[in-house]
């Protein structure tokens, strides 16, 4: 679980827009950029090169 205080302050490094926490995948999602940033050991990895494109590896349905 990511700290709500931290989530309010983090923005997408590509678009500078707010992020949404996806608890199922443990990622921070930027809808504007179409990217999902991983959270590893409780630490958000806010590097564009580490982000997953939304839609990649998604289960259909």
GICORSUL-V965775 format. One line per field, one symbol per residue. ss: DSSP state (@ for helix, = for strand, . for the rest). phi: phi as a letter, one per 30 degrees, with the letter a starting at -180 (. if undefined). psi: psi as a letter, one per 30 degrees, with the letter a starting at -180 (. if undefined). Layout:
ss = ???
phi = ???
psi = ???
This chain:
ss = ...@@@@@@.=......=.===....====....======..==...@@@.==........
phi = .ddeddedcdbdddcicdccdcddchbcccddcibbcdcchicdcccedcdcddjdidddk
psi = kkkeeeeffklkfefglllkkjeefhlkkjeefhlkkljkhgkkjhkefflkkkekgkkk.
